[in-house]
Each structure stands twice: as C-alpha cells, then as structure tokens.
Amino acid sequence: MIGTSLRDLYKQRKGKSKRASSYDTTGGNRDYLKVYPGDVVDVCNLTGSGCITHIWMTMAPLEDKLEEFLHRKVVIRMYWDGETNPSVQAPIGDFFGMGHGITRNFSSAPLAMSPEDGRSLNCFFPMPFGKSARIEIESNADAPIKFYYYIDHEIYDEEIDSPLRFHALWKRELTDGIEDNISNALFEFGGKNTTGDGNYVFFEAEGKGHYVGCNLNIHNLRMTREWNWYGEGDDMIFIDGEPWPPSLHGTGMEDYFNTAWCPTQEYHSPYHGIILGGGPNWSGKVSYYRFHIQDPIMFDKSIKVTIEHGHNNNRSDDYSSTAYWYQTEPHKDHPIILPVAKRLPLADILGFNEDDMKKCFDY
C-alpha cells in the first residue's frame, strides 16, 4: 500500500475509506454509547481485507463528575482475523500512552492525548487485518460512562500486503530489589548484572516481526533524603534467543528513552518524551515513551524486551508499561489482565501504606 508521508500524498490510492463511530443513528445528538459497570462492548466489527488508520476515543460520566482513575478501569482489546486471544490488551489510558490512571496533554507520532486535559485519545498506529477486525471495550468503572469513538479504516479489494499484525500489551509489577540497609552509593551503583535475570520485562514474543516502542510508568517507592534517582537501569533487548550480553544493550533508563542526566523536565517529541517528570529528588510518579518508528527492532524467531529496575535491579518500585510491536500470527497467548483493584495506582508516597501495597501486588 502507498505510504503516509507528505511526499506520497499526491499518489493515487486503492481502497475505500470507512469509519465506525458512536454517532447517533437517529440523527440526534446522543453521539455516544452508554457503557455500564461490567459491560463488554464491541465498538467495531469489520470484515474483509483492510487497515485501521486512526482511532479517536474519549469518555465522560453519564452523570455526576469524572471518576478517579477511570483510564485504568476501562480496558481496550483488539482481535484480528477471528483470533480468540487478543493481540491488544491494555487499560485504555495506558494504551494511548499515559499510565497511572490519569491523562496529560502530549503529542507523539503514533499516539497523542489532546485537550481538554488529555482526555481526547488518539492513535495513528496502522493496524492491518486480512479477514476481520474487532475492538472491544470492557468497563470496570464504578459508574456508567458515555463512550465516544471514531475508528477510521480502509477496506481493500485485494489481500493485505503483509502477514504482520499489530500488538500491544500492558503489564504491571512491583519490582523485586534489595534491602535498603547499605550505603546509598552501593544501593544506587553496587553490583554487576551479567545475565539480565530479574530485569523488568516489557514483553516476550515468538514469531517474526519488529518491536516499535513502549511507554513506561514508574512510581518511586523509596523514602529517603539521600540521592534517590530511580532510573540507572540498562535496557537489554534479546533477539532470537541470544544469550547475555544481547545485541542491543543500553547504558541507562533515561538513555533508552533518548533523554539524559536524570531528567525531570517534561518534554514530548515525535518519537520520545517525558509526559510526567516526577517530584523533588525524583520522587513520585513518572511517565516516559520511546517509539522505534524510524528504527524498528527486527526479530526472526523471538524477542524479549527488558530493562533493569535501578542498576543491577537493586530498586523496588511500581513499574507498569505498554509495549507495541508487529508480528506474524499466531502470537503467544496474552494472560488475562489484572483485576481492576490490582490495576489502580498506589497512593502518593507521603500517604503510602504498606498494607495497600501488599493488597495491590499479592497475586
């Protein structure tokens, strides 16, 4: 198919442009779905050969005020060509680029949250399908919501030009570090990681394809007046079952996300950025993204994308992420997403409660 660069816009195209949306089919102005707690609703069910080119979504309370952490309580799933295990599964806010159950205005090439207050959710990842495409929304909210959406797509008379399908997977983990009863220098910089064992794993896949990026959300859970930088861990990406050290071994978390020097400034560009910069002494919650649009990471048999949680995996923090990739089918089965109580963010550190943490991660 013809590309999407400015240089290709004048070229003649094949196919038909279509849209699935929540418009009021009576001609009125109730342009939304009513979604109640526990509902699982299909928002599109497409047949034929085609490609989703753009998704826009937003949510509002059916009545009363916007529910706290709503964007972690609603899950989006996508299924290609009749599969029963989803290729895409994530809380809706995380899928569109921002974790912690909140929204923020930001702009990147494939994902954006737009005003007002980042609640306009946009995705420009192309999503091809050969026979069918289905997108569903599951609400674990406490109250009914209005759900608005556009799913712009193209339908073709010929077969789609690639066997690869779009995938996205969210996960969350309280990382297992070491006891903080040593000097701060040893805690932050001590030890050597020569295996990659114990790294935080964004995702593992089997098949042929390419990895195209991720977002990473970290809640710094360490309470200290000493230097408390959370991000000294190296990225390690293992291709086709290779041993340590992998072909792609990085130098630090902020380096993988194309930033430098323990950043706190919020910044967004087409392919990398910091949506949430954290608080004093690197406290609180942060969110980064890195998209491999110009430099996709290819694999022939398998891929395992990991990063240390602090140097040598010394830190215990709250990590969550969404990874994005294309691959041949079938894919490894994605596990059932965590129940809503285990998806919700922890309280900010000043009100941090160990019992709450254990409830959240004891599964």
SERO-4910 file (N, C-alpha, C, O; in steps of 0.05 Angstrom, whole numbers):
BEGIN
 pado doro    nc1    nc2    nc3   cac1   cac2   cac3    cc1    cc2    cc3    oc1    oc2    oc3
  Met    A     17    -24      0      0      0      0     18     25      0     41     24      9
  Ile    A      7     47    -10     22     72    -11     26     82     18      9     79     35
  Gly    A     50     95     22     57    105     48     41    130     56     23    138     42
  Thr    A     48    141     79     33    163     90     49    188     93     41    207    107
  Ser    A     73    189     80     89    213     82     77    236     65     61    230     47
  Leu    A     85    260     70     77    283     53     84    278     24     69    285      6
  Arg    A    106    265     20    116    260     -8     97    241    -23     97    242    -48
  Asp    A     82    224     -9     65    205    -22     36    215    -26     19    200    -37
  Leu    A     29    238    -16      1    246    -15    -11    250    -42    -36    246    -45
  Tyr    A      4    257    -62     -7    261    -89    -13    235   -104    -27    236   -124
  Lys    A     -3    212    -94     -6    187   -109    -34    176   -107    -47    178    -86
  Gln    A    -43    164   -129    -69    151   -130    -69    127   -111    -50    111   -110
  Arg    A    -92    123    -98    -94    101    -78   -116     82    -86   -135     90   -100
  Lys    A   -114     58    -76   -135     38    -80   -149     33    -53   -136     35    -32
  Gly    A   -174     26    -54   -189     20    -30   -211     40    -25   -214     59    -40
  Lys    A   -225     36     -3   -246     54      5   -243     62     34   -237     46     51
  Ser    A   -247     88     39   -244     99     66   -271     95     81   -292    101     70
  Lys    A   -269     84    105   -293     78    121   -289     89    149   -267     96    157
  Arg    A   -310     89    164   -309     97    193   -330     82    209   -353     80    200
  Ala    A   -322     71    231   -341     63    252   -341     84    273   -319     92    282
  Ser    A   -364     93    282   -364    114    303   -389    111    320   -407     95    315
  Ser    A   -389    127    341   -411    126    360   -433    146    354   -448    154    372
  Tyr    A   -435    155    329   -454    176    323   -483    166    328   -488    142    327
  Asp    A   -501    185    333   -528    179    339   -542    172    312   -547    189    295
  Thr    A   -549    146    309   -560    137    283   -589    148    279   -599    145    257
  Thr    A   -601    160    299   -628    171    295   -626    200    284   -647    212    277
  Gly    A   -602    210    281   -599    238    272   -598    258    295   -595    282    290
  Gly    A   -600    248    319   -599    266    343   -571    271    351   -552    268    336
  Asn    A   -568    280    376   -541    288    386   -531    270    409   -513    278    423
  Arg    A   -543    247    412   -533    228    432   -511    211    419   -515    187    413
  Asp    A   -488    223    414   -467    211    398   -448    194    415   -423    197    412
  Tyr    A   -458    177    431   -442    161    449   -456    135    456   -480    133    452
  Leu    A   -440    116    465   -451     92    476   -454     95    506   -437    108    519
  Lys    A   -475     84    517   -477     82    546   -464     56    555   -473     34    546
  Val    A   -443     58    571   -429     34    580   -431     33    610   -423     51    624
  Tyr    A   -442     10    620   -447      7    649   -425    -11    661   -412    -26    647
  Pro    A   -422     -9    687   -401    -25    701   -405    -55    694   -427    -66    697
  Gly    A   -383    -68    685   -384    -96    678   -390   -101    649   -387   -124    640
  Asp    A   -398    -81    634   -404    -85    605   -378    -91    589   -357    -79    594
  Val    A   -381   -108    570   -361   -113    549   -375   -107    522   -394   -121    515
  Val    A   -365    -86    508   -380    -76    485   -361    -76    461   -339    -66    462
  Asp    A   -371    -86    439   -356    -83    413   -361    -55    402   -383    -46    400
  Val    A   -339    -41    396   -341    -15    384   -336    -16    354   -343      3    340
  Cys    A   -325    -37    344   -324    -42    315   -321    -72    310   -309    -86    325
  Asn    A   -332    -80    287   -331   -108    279   -330   -107    248   -350   -106    235
  Leu    A   -305   -107    237   -301   -103    209   -295   -129    195   -283   -148    207
  Thr    A   -303   -131    170   -297   -156    155   -284   -148    129   -287   -126    118
  Gly    A   -268   -167    118   -254   -163     94   -224   -157     99   -214   -161    121
  Ser    A   -211   -148     78   -183   -141     80   -181   -111     83   -194    -96     69
  Gly    A   -165   -102    103   -164    -73    108   -143    -65    128   -126    -80    135
  Cys    A   -145    -40    136   -126    -29    155   -139     -6    171   -149     13    159
  Ile    A   -138     -8    197   -146     15    214   -124     36    213   -101     30    217
  Thr    A   -132     61    207   -112     82    203   -112    102    226    -92    116    229
  His    A   -133    105    241   -135    124    262   -157    116    281   -178    108    273
  Ile    A   -151    119    307   -172    115    328   -173    140    346   -152    150    355
  Trp    A   -197    150    350   -201    172    370   -222    162    389   -243    151    381
  Met    A   -217    167    415   -236    159    436   -236    179    458   -216    192    463
  Thr    A   -258    181    472   -260    197    496   -283    187    513   -301    173    503
  Met    A   -282    193    539   -302    183    558   -311    206    576   -296    225    581
  Ala    A   -335    203    585   -347    223    604   -366    208    622   -376    187    615
  Pro    A   -371    219    646   -391    207    664   -419    209    652   -425    230    640
  Leu    A   -435    189    655   -463    191    646   -478    211    663   -496    224    654
  Glu    A   -469    213    688   -480    234    706   -459    239    727   -440    224    730
  Asp    A   -462    260    742   -443    267    764   -416    275    752   -414    284    729
  Lys    A   -394    271    767   -367    280    759   -350    257    748   -357    234    751
  Leu    A   -328    265    735   -309    245    724   -298    227    746   -289    238    767
  Glu    A   -298    201    742   -289    182    762   -259    181    763   -245    182    743
  Glu    A   -248    180    787   -219    178    791   -208    153    779   -220    131    782
  Phe    A   -185    155    765   -171    133    753   -188    117    733   -183     94    728
  Leu    A   -206    131    720   -224    118    701   -207    106    678   -215     85    667
  His    A   -185    118    671   -170    108    648   -153     83    654   -141     71    636
  Arg    A   -153     74    680   -142     48    687   -165     28    690   -160      4    691
  Lys    A   -189     37    693   -212     19    698   -225      9    673   -239    -11    674
  Val    A   -221     23    651   -232     14    625   -210      1    609   -188     12    606
  Val    A   -216    -23    598   -196    -39    583   -204    -39    553   -227    -41    546
  Ile    A   -183    -37    536   -187    -39    507   -174    -65    497   -151    -71    506
  Arg    A   -187    -79    480   -176   -104    468   -182   -103    438   -202    -92    429
  Met    A   -163   -116    423   -166   -117    394   -160   -146    385   -142   -158    394
  Tyr    A   -176   -155    365   -174   -182    355   -172   -181    324   -188   -167    312
  Trp    A   -154   -195    313   -150   -195    284   -157   -223    272   -150   -243    283
  Asp    A   -172   -223    250   -176   -247    234   -188   -270    250   -180   -293    245
  Gly    A   -206   -264    267   -221   -285    281   -207   -297    305   -217   -317    316
  Glu    A   -184   -287    314   -170   -298    336   -187   -295    362   -204   -277    364
  Thr    A   -182   -313    381   -197   -312    407   -180   -300    429   -192   -291    449
  Asn    A   -154   -300    427   -137   -287    447   -128   -260    435   -118   -259    413
  Pro    A   -133   -238    449   -129   -212    437   -100   -206    430    -82   -215    444
  Ser    A    -96   -192    408    -70   -182    401    -63   -156    416    -40   -150    420
  Val    A    -84   -142    425    -81   -117    440    -97   -120    466   -120   -127    465
  Gln    A    -84   -114    488    -98   -114    514    -85    -95    533    -61    -98    540
  Ala    A    -99    -74    542    -87    -54    559   -109    -37    571   -131    -34    559
  Pro    A   -105    -25    595   -122     -4    604   -122     19    583   -101     24    570
  Ile    A   -144     32    579   -146     49    556   -127     73    557   -116     81    537
  Gly    A   -123     84    581   -104    106    583    -75     98    577    -61    112    563
  Asp    A    -68     74    587    -41     64    582    -37     58    552    -16     64    541
  Phe    A    -57     47    539    -55     42    510    -49     67    495    -33     67    477
  Phe    A    -62     89    502    -59    114    488    -35    130    498    -32    153    490
  Gly    A    -18    118    515      8    130    521     14    139    549     37    146    554
  Met    A     -6    140    567     -1    151    593    -12    133    615    -36    125    613
  Gly    A      4    127    635     -4    109    656    -15    124    681    -23    147    679
  His    A    -14    109    703    -22    120    729    -52    126    731    -61    139    750
  Gly    A    -67    118    711    -96    123    712   -104    152    706   -127    159    711
  Ile    A    -86    167    695    -91    196    690    -87    202    661    -77    185    646
  Thr    A    -93    226    653    -88    236    626    -71    261    627    -73    276    647
  Arg    A    -56    266    606    -40    291    603    -39    298    574    -37    281    557
  Asn    A    -40    324    568    -35    333    540     -7    325    532     12    333    545
  Phe    A     -4    310    510     22    305    498     18    298    469     -4    290    461
  Ser    A     39    299    454     38    293    426     62    277    417     85    285    423
  Ser    A     58    254    404     79    239    391     69    231    363     46    236    356
  Ala    A     86    218    348     78    210    321     55    189    321     35    193    307
  Pro    A     57    168    337     35    148    336     13    152    356    -10    143    352
  Leu    A     18    166    378     -2    169    400     -3    197    409     18    212    409
  Ala    A    -27    206    418    -29    233    429    -53    234    448    -73    221    443
  Met    A    -50    250    469    -72    258    485    -76    288    482    -57    303    486
  Ser    A   -100    296    474   -104    324    466   -124    337    485   -138    324    500
  Pro    A   -125    364    485   -143    378    503   -172    369    497   -180    363    475
  Glu    A   -188    369    519   -182    383    544   -170    364    564   -180    342    569
  Asp    A   -148    372    576   -134    357    597   -126    329    589   -126    310    605
  Gly    A   -120    326    563   -111    300    553   -132    279    551   -126    255    547
  Arg    A   -157    286    552   -179    267    552   -188    259    523   -205    242    520
  Ser    A   -176    272    503   -181    264    475   -158    245    468   -135    254    465
  Leu    A   -165    220    463   -145    198    459   -142    192    430   -162    186    417
  Asn    A   -118    193    419   -113    188    391    -91    168    386    -71    168    400
  Cys    A    -95    150    366    -76    130    358    -74    130    328    -94    129    314
  Phe    A    -49    132    318    -44    131    289    -28    107    280    -19    106    258
  Phe    A    -24     87    298    -11     63    290    -28     49    269    -52     45    274
  Pro    A    -17     42    246    -33     27    226    -37     -2    236    -19    -14    247
  Met    A    -62    -12    233    -70    -38    243    -82    -54    221   -107    -53    217
  Pro    A    -66    -70    206    -77    -85    183    -92   -110    192    -87   -121    214
  Phe    A   -110   -119    175   -124   -144    180   -130   -157    153   -134   -143    133
  Gly    A   -131   -184    153   -135   -198    129   -163   -207    124   -172   -209    101
  Lys    A   -178   -213    146   -205   -223    143   -225   -207    161   -248   -203    153
  Ser    A   -215   -199    185   -234   -185    203   -218   -170    224   -195   -176    229
  Ala    A   -232   -151    236   -220   -136    259   -243   -130    278   -265   -122    270
  Arg    A   -237   -134    304   -257   -129    325   -244   -114    348   -222   -123    357
  Ile    A   -256    -93    357   -246    -78    380   -268    -78    401   -291    -71    395
  Glu    A   -260    -85    426   -280    -84    447   -269    -67    471   -245    -64    474
  Ile    A   -288    -58    486   -283    -42    510   -296    -56    533   -320    -64    532
  Glu    A   -281    -59    555   -293    -70    580   -291    -49    601   -269    -38    606
  Ser    A   -313    -44    614   -313    -24    636   -314    -37    663   -331    -53    669
  Asn    A   -294    -31    679   -293    -38    707   -296    -13    725   -288    -13    748
  Ala    A   -309      7    713   -314     32    728   -335     28    749   -350      8    748
  Asp    A   -337     46    767   -357     45    788   -384     55    780   -405     48    791
  Ala    A   -384     72    759   -409     85    750   -411     83    720   -391     79    706
  Pro    A   -435     87    708   -438     87    679   -423    110    666   -419    131    678
  Ile    A   -414    106    641   -400    126    627   -412    129    599   -426    112    588
  Lys    A   -406    153    587   -411    158    559   -385    151    544   -363    160    553
  Phe    A   -387    136    523   -363    128    508   -366    137    479   -384    129    465
  Tyr    A   -348    155    470   -348    166    443   -324    154    428   -303    150    440
  Tyr    A   -327    150    402   -304    140    387   -307    144    357   -330    145    346
  Tyr    A   -285    146    343   -282    143    314   -261    121    310   -241    120    324
  Ile    A   -267    103    292   -246     83    283   -245     85    252   -261     73    238
  Asp    A   -226    101    243   -223    105    214   -207     82    202   -187     74    214
  His    A   -216     72    179   -203     49    167   -206     49    137   -223     64    126
  Glu    A   -190     32    124   -192     28     95   -199     -1     90   -190    -19    104
  Ile    A   -215     -6     69   -222    -33     60   -211    -36     32   -215    -18     15
  Tyr    A   -199    -59     27   -186    -64      1   -199    -88    -14   -210   -106     -1
  Asp    A   -197    -87    -40   -207   -109    -57   -187   -131    -59   -194   -154    -66
  Glu    A   -162   -126    -52   -141   -146    -54   -131   -153    -26   -138   -140     -6
  Glu    A   -114   -174    -24   -104   -182      2    -86   -160     14    -73   -145      0
  Ile    A    -86   -159     40    -68   -140     54    -39   -148     48    -33   -171     44
  Asp    A    -22   -128     47      5   -132     36     26   -141     56     50   -139     51
  Ser    A     17   -151     79     36   -160    100     23   -181    117     -1   -178    124
  Pro    A     38   -201    126     27   -221    145     29   -211    174     19   -225    192
  Leu    A     42   -188    179     46   -179    206     21   -165    216      6   -152    201
  Arg    A     16   -168    242     -7   -156    255      2   -139    279     23   -145    292
  Phe    A    -12   -118    285     -6   -100    307    -12   -113    334    -33   -126    337
  His    A      6   -109    353      2   -120    380      9    -98    401     27    -81    396
  Ala    A     -4   -100    423      3    -82    446     -5    -97    472    -26   -109    473
  Leu    A     13    -95    491      8   -110    516     17    -93    540     39    -82    541
  Trp    A     -1    -91    559      4    -76    584     11    -96    606      0   -118    607
  Lys    A     29    -88    624     35   -104    648     43    -86    671     49    -62    667
  Arg    A     42    -97    694     50    -82    718     64   -100    737     58   -124    739
  Glu    A     84    -89    752    100   -105    770    112    -88    792    121    -66    787
  Leu    A    111    -97    817    126    -86    838    153    -99    837    156   -123    844
  Thr    A    173    -85    828    199    -98    823    213   -107    849    209    -94    870
  Asp    A    228   -128    847    240   -141    870    269   -132    872    286   -142    857
  Gly    A    274   -113    890    301   -102    893    316   -114    917    310   -137    925
  Ile    A    334    -99    927    350   -108    950    342    -91    975    330    -70    972
  Glu    A    350   -101    998    344    -86   1023    360    -60   1023    384    -59   1016
  Asp    A    347    -39   1030    359    -12   1031    372     -7   1058    366     12   1072
  Asn    A    392    -24   1065    406    -21   1090    436    -19   1086    451    -26   1104
  Ile    A    444    -10   1062    472     -6   1056    476     23   1049    457     39   1048
  Ser    A    501     30   1043    506     58   1035    491     65   1010    485     48    993
  Asn    A    484     90   1008    469     99    984    484     94    958    472     88    938
  Ala    A    511     97    960    527     93    936    525     64    926    522     58    903
  Leu    A    526     45    945    524     17    938    495     10    929    492     -5    910
  Phe    A    476     22    942    448     17    934    443     27    905    430     13    890
  Glu    A    453     50    898    448     61    871    466     50    850    458     47    827
  Phe    A    491     42    857    510     35    837    524      8    841    540     -1    824
  Gly    A    518     -6    863    533    -30    870    524    -55    855    501    -57    847
  Gly    A    542    -73    851    536    -99    839    539    -99    809    542    -77    797
  Lys    A    539   -123    797    542   -126    768    521   -145    758    517   -167    769
  Asn    A    508   -137    736    488   -154    724    500   -165    698    504   -151    679
  Thr    A    505   -191    699    518   -204    676    500   -226    663    510   -243    649
  Thr    A    474   -225    669    456   -245    658    430   -232    647    418   -243    629
  Gly    A    422   -210    659    395   -199    652    373   -211    668    350   -203    665
  Asp    A    379   -231    684    359   -244    701    348   -223    721    363   -207    732
  Gly    A    322   -223    725    310   -205    744    303   -178    732    291   -162    746
  Asn    A    310   -173    707    302   -148    694    272   -146    692    258   -166    692
  Tyr    A    262   -121    691    234   -117    685    230   -124    655    245   -115    638
  Val    A    209   -140    650    204   -150    622    180   -135    611    158   -138    622
  Phe    A    184   -120    590    161   -106    577    143   -126    564    119   -126    567
  Phe    A    155   -145    548    140   -166    535    160   -186    523    183   -180    519
  Glu    A    149   -210    518    163   -230    503    145   -239    480    121   -242    484
  Ala    A    157   -243    456    141   -252    434    155   -274    419    180   -275    419
  Glu    A    140   -291    405    150   -312    388    138   -308    360    114   -304    358
  Gly    A    155   -310    340    146   -306    313    166   -288    299    189   -284    308
  Lys    A    158   -276    276    175   -258    261    161   -230    261    137   -228    257
  Gly    A    177   -209    266    165   -183    266    185   -162    274    209   -164    271
  His    A    174   -140    285    191   -118    295    177   -103    317    153    -99    317
  Tyr    A    193    -96    337    184    -81    360    185    -51    353    205    -41    342
  Val    A    163    -36    361    162     -8    352    159     11    375    155     35    371
  Gly    A    162      2    400    163     21    422    147     14    447    135     -7    448
  Cys    A    148     33    466    135     28    492    130     54    506    142     75    500
  Asn    A    113     53    526    113     73    547    120     59    573    115     36    577
  Leu    A    132     74    592    140     63    618    132     83    639    138    107    638
  Asn    A    118     73    659    109     89    682    121     77    707    119     53    713
  Ile    A    134     95    723    147     86    747    137    103    770    135    128    768
  His    A    130     90    792    124    104    817    147     98    837    151     75    845
  Asn    A    162    119    843    185    116    861    175    111    889    162    128    901
  Leu    A    181     87    900    170     79    926    191     81    948    185     74    971
  Arg    A    214     92    943    235     94    963    233    120    978    232    142    965
  Met    A    232    119   1004    231    143   1020    258    148   1032    268    133   1049
  Thr    A    271    170   1023    298    176   1032    304    205   1027    293    217   1008
  Arg    A    322    217   1043    332    244   1037    357    243   1021    367    263   1011
  Glu    A    368    218   1017    392    216   1001    385    216    971    361    216    963
  Trp    A    405    216    954    402    216    925    384    193    917    390    170    923
  Asn    A    361    198    904    340    178    901    332    175    872    309    170    865
  Trp    A    352    176    854    347    172    825    338    143    820    352    125    829
  Tyr    A    316    140    807    304    113    803    313     99    777    308     75    774
  Gly    A    327    114    759    329    104    732    356     96    722    362    100    698
  Glu    A    373     84    738    400     78    729    402     52    713    423     44    703
  Gly    A    379     37    711    380     11    698    383     12    668    373     29    655
  Asp    A    398     -8    658    403    -11    629    381    -26    615    369    -44    626
  Asp    A    375    -17    590    357    -33    574    372    -56    561    396    -53    553
  Met    A    360    -79    559    372   -103    547    350   -116    530    330   -125    540
  Ile    A    354   -118    503    335   -129    485    347   -154    472    366   -152    457
  Phe    A    335   -177    478    346   -203    469    331   -212    444    306   -215    444
  Ile    A    346   -216    423    334   -223    397    339   -253    391    362   -262    394
  Asp    A    318   -267    383    320   -295    374    335   -313    393    351   -330    385
  Gly    A    331   -309    419    341   -327    439    371   -323    446    383   -341    458
  Glu    A    383   -301    438    411   -297    443    417   -295    473    400   -287    488
  Pro    A    442   -303    481    450   -301    509    458   -273    516    461   -255    499
  Trp    A    463   -268    542    474   -243    551    504   -241    543    517   -262    545
  Pro    A    515   -219    535    501   -193    531    486   -193    504    496   -203    484
  Pro    A    462   -182    504    446   -182    479    458   -162    459    474   -146    465
  Ser    A    448   -165    434    458   -147    413    451   -118    419    466   -100    411
  Leu    A    429   -114    433    420    -86    440    422    -84    470    403    -91    484
  His    A    444    -73    479    448    -68    508    453    -39    512    471    -27    500
  Gly    A    437    -26    529    439      3    533    455     11    557    468     -6    570
  Thr    A    454     36    564    471     48    584    456     61    607    468     71    626
  Gly    A    429     60    606    414     72    628    385     78    619    381     82    595
  Met    A    367     78    637    339     81    630    333    107    615    320    106    594
  Glu    A    344    129    625    339    154    611    352    155    584    342    169    566
  Asp    A    373    140    580    387    139    554    369    124    534    367    133    511
  Tyr    A    357    102    542    339     87    524    317    105    515    308    104    492
  Phe    A    307    122    533    285    140    525    294    166    513    279    185    511
  Asn    A    320    166    504    332    188    489    333    214    504    331    236    492
  Thr    A    335    212    531    339    236    547    366    232    562    381    213    556
  Ala    A    373    250    581    399    249    593    400    262    620    383    279    626
  Trp    A    419    253    637    426    266    662    402    268    682    395    289    692
  Cys    A    390    244    686    370    242    707    348    263    704    344    279    722
  Pro    A    334    263    682    316    286    676    292    287    694    282    267    704
  Thr    A    282    312    696    256    317    710    238    334    693    215    338    699
  Gln    A    249    346    671    234    364    654    215    349    636    222    328    624
  Glu    A    190    358    634    171    345    617    175    355    588    181    379    583
  Tyr    A    173    336    569    181    342    541    168    321    523    167    298    531
  His    A    159    329    500    149    309    481    157    317    453    156    340    445
  Ser    A    165    295    438    173    298    410    160    275    395    147    258    407
  Pro    A    164    273    369    150    251    354    157    223    364    139    206    363
  Tyr    A    181    218    373    190    191    378    198    186    407    202    163    414
  His    A    201    206    424    208    201    452    199    225    468    196    247    458
  Gly    A    196    220    494    188    242    512    183    233    540    184    210    547
  Ile    A    180    254    557    173    250    586    147    265    590    146    290    589
  Ile    A    125    250    594     99    262    598     95    272    627     83    292    631
  Leu    A    107    257    646    105    264    674    133    262    686    145    241    684
  Gly    A    142    284    698    170    285    706    177    279    735    200    277    742
  Gly    A    156    275    752    162    269    780    166    293    797    163    316    788
  Gly    A    172    288    823    175    309    842    204    313    851    222    303    839
  Pro    A    207    328    874    234    333    884    250    308    890    238    288    900
  Asn    A    275    308    884    293    285    889    282    260    875    284    237    884
  Trp    A    270    264    851    260    243    834    238    226    847    235    202    843
  Ser    A    223    239    864    201    225    879    176    224    861    174    236    840
  Gly    A    157    207    870    131    207    858    130    190    833    144    170    830
  Lys    A    113    199    814    106    184    791    117    197    766    117    222    763
  Val    A    127    180    747    138    190    722    127    173    699    118    150    703
  Ser    A    128    184    675    119    170    651    137    178    628    140    202    622
  Tyr    A    148    158    614    165    162    590    153    147    567    137    129    570
  Tyr    A    161    155    542    155    139    519    179    140    499    194    159    498
  Arg    A    181    118    484    201    115    463    189     98    441    181     76    445
  Phe    A    188    110    416    177     96    394    198     91    372    212    110    364
  His    A    201     66    364    220     59    343    207     60    316    203     39    303
  Ile    A    200     84    308    186     87    282    207     87    259    203     74    239
  Gln    A    229    102    263    250    103    243    270     80    247    287     75    229
  Asp    A    269     67    270    289     46    276    276     22    289    284     14    311
  Pro    A    256      9    275    243    -14    287    263    -36    292    282    -40    277
  Ile    A    258    -51    314    277    -72    323    266    -99    313    246   -109    323
  Met    A    281   -111    294    271   -135    280    278   -161    294    299   -162    307
  Phe    A    261   -180    292    267   -207    302    255   -228    283    235   -223    270
  Asp    A    269   -250    281    261   -272    263    246   -294    277    228   -307    265
  Lys    A    253   -299    302    241   -321    317    228   -312    344    207   -322    351
  Ser    A    242   -294    357    231   -286    383    244   -259    392    265   -251    380
  Ile    A    232   -247    412    243   -222    423    235   -221    453    213   -229    460
  Lys    A    254   -210    469    248   -205    497    259   -178    504    284   -174    503
  Val    A    242   -159    510    249   -131    515    249   -126    545    228   -129    558
  Thr    A    272   -119    556    275   -117    585    290    -91    592    303    -78    575
  Ile    A    289    -84    618    304    -62    629    309    -68    659    292    -79    672
  Glu    A    333    -60    668    338    -63    697    321    -43    712    316    -21    703
  His    A    313    -50    736    299    -32    754    320    -21    774    324    -32    796
  Gly    A    332      1    766    356     11    781    380     -6    772    377    -28    762
  His    A    404      5    777    428    -11    769    427    -38    783    422    -40    807
  Asn    A    433    -59    768    435    -86    778    408    -95    791    408   -113    807
  Asn    A    386    -83    783    360    -89    793    358    -86    823    346   -102    837
  Asn    A    371    -64    833    372    -60    862    346    -47    873    342    -48    897
  Arg    A    330    -35    856    308    -19    867    281    -34    866    277    -51    849
  Ser    A    264    -28    886    237    -39    887    218    -15    883    213      1    901
  Asp    A    207    -13    859    188      9    852    165     -3    837    165    -27    830
  Asp    A    144     13    834    120      5    820    124     11    790    124     34    782
  Tyr    A    126    -10    773    130     -7    745    105    -16    730     92    -35    737
  Ser    A     98     -1    709     78    -10    690     85      0    663     99     20    660
  Ser    A     76    -14    642     85     -7    615     65    -18    595     50    -37    600
  Thr    A     66     -6    571     52    -17    548     73    -19    526     86      1    519
  Ala    A     76    -42    514     95    -47    492     78    -50    466     56    -61    466
  Tyr    A     90    -41    444     77    -42    417     95    -56    397    119    -50    396
  Trp    A     84    -74    382    100    -88    362     82   -100    340     58   -102    343
  Tyr    A     95   -108    318     82   -123    296     95   -150    294    119   -153    297
  Gln    A     78   -170    289     89   -197    286     70   -215    270     46   -208    266
  Thr    A     81   -238    261     64   -258    248     47   -271    269     53   -271    293
  Glu    A     25   -282    260      7   -298    278     12   -328    274     21   -336    252
  Pro    A      6   -344    294     -6   -336    319     14   -325    339     38   -331    337
  His    A      5   -308    358     22   -297    378     20   -314    404      1   -329    407
  Lys    A     39   -310    422     37   -322    448     12   -312    462      5   -289    460
  Asp    A     -2   -330    475    -27   -322    489    -21   -300    510     -2   -303    526
  His    A    -36   -279    509    -33   -258    529    -49   -266    554    -72   -276    551
  Pro    A    -38   -263    578    -53   -270    602    -77   -252    606    -78   -230    595
  Ile    A    -97   -261    621   -119   -244    629   -109   -220    644    -91   -223    661
  Ile    A   -119   -197    638   -109   -173    651   -115   -173    681   -135   -185    689
  Leu    A    -98   -160    696   -102   -159    725   -130   -148    732   -140   -130    717
  Pro    A   -143   -157    753   -168   -145    761   -165   -116    768   -143   -107    775
  Val    A   -187   -101    767   -185    -72    769   -171    -63    795   -157    -44    795
  Ala    A   -176    -77    817   -164    -69    843   -134    -70    841   -120    -55    855
  Lys    A   -123    -88    825    -94    -91    823    -82    -74    800    -58    -74    796
  Arg    A   -100    -60    786    -90    -41    765    -88    -13    776    -74      4    764
  Leu    A   -102     -6    797   -103     21    806    -76     31    818    -62     15    830
  Pro    A    -69     56    813    -43     66    824    -43     67    854    -64     69    867
  Leu    A    -19     65    865    -16     68    894    -18     97    902    -15    115    885
  Ala    A    -23    101    927    -24    129    937      4    142    935     24    128    934
  Asp    A      4    168    932     29    182    932     45    176    957     34    169    978
  Ile    A     71    179    955     89    169    976     84    180   1004     89    166   1023
  Leu    A     75    204   1006     71    216   1033     48    202   1047     48    201   1072
  Gly    A     29    191   1032      8    176   1045     10    146   1040    -10    132   1042
  Phe    A     34    137   1035     38    109   1027     33     90   1050     41     95   1072
  Asn    A     19     69   1043     11     50   1063     19     22   1054     11     13   1033
  Glu    A     35      8   1070     46    -18   1062     24    -38   1058     26    -56   1041
  Asp    A      3    -37   1074    -19    -56   1071    -32    -53   1043    -40    -72   1030
  Asp    A    -35    -28   1035    -47    -22   1008    -29    -35    987    -39    -46    967
  Met    A     -2    -32    990     16    -43    971     13    -73    969     13    -85    947
  Lys    A     12    -86    992     10   -115    992    -16   -125    979    -16   -145    965
  Lys    A    -38   -110    984    -63   -118    972    -61   -116    942    -71   -133    927
  Cys    A    -47    -95    933    -45    -90    904    -29   -111    890    -34   -118    867
  Phe    A     -7   -120    903     12   -137    889     12   -166    899     29   -182    890
  Asp    A     -6   -173    917     -6   -201    927    -25   -218    909    -48   -222    915
  Tyr    A    -13   -227    887    -29   -243    868    -11   -263    855    -20   -279    839
***
